[in-house]
Each structure stands twice: as C-alpha cells, then as structure tokens.
Amino acid sequence: MHIKDLRSLDADALKSRLQQVQLDLTIEKRKIASTGVQTKKAKIREMKKTIAQIKTLLKERGVSEE
C-alpha cells in the first residue's frame, strides 16, 4: 500500500490496517519457520515497511497504536 493511500485513511482504519498487516506478517514468518524455505523476502520487506509507515502516521496524528 502506498503512503498516499495510507494518509487518506482515518485513525480507526489505520489501526485496523496495522493489525491486519501484523497478522499477515506473523503468518508469513510461521510459514517460513515451519517449511524452512524463504521465498517471499520482498513481501515480508513490504509488510515491515507498511507497518512502519502506519505507526509513523499514527504518531504524527497523536493517536496511540492500541
């Protein structure tokens, strides 16, 4: 997701998106741990980047992540 798209979302939508991306990242990491094969490095990198962007936007808006 691009930063422009994230900026257009309100705080509740950002929190929801953050939870979803964190869940997706956890699932991907567990798949890698169970199979031992890491095939989606770019996808994991993109998810981490999106998480960081969402957290930054929430902090800029003065909203807690919880």
Secondary structure by P-SEA (a helix, b strand, c coil): ccaaaaaaccaaaaaaaaaaaaaaaaaaaaaaaaacccccaaaaaaaaaaaaaaaaaaaaaccccc
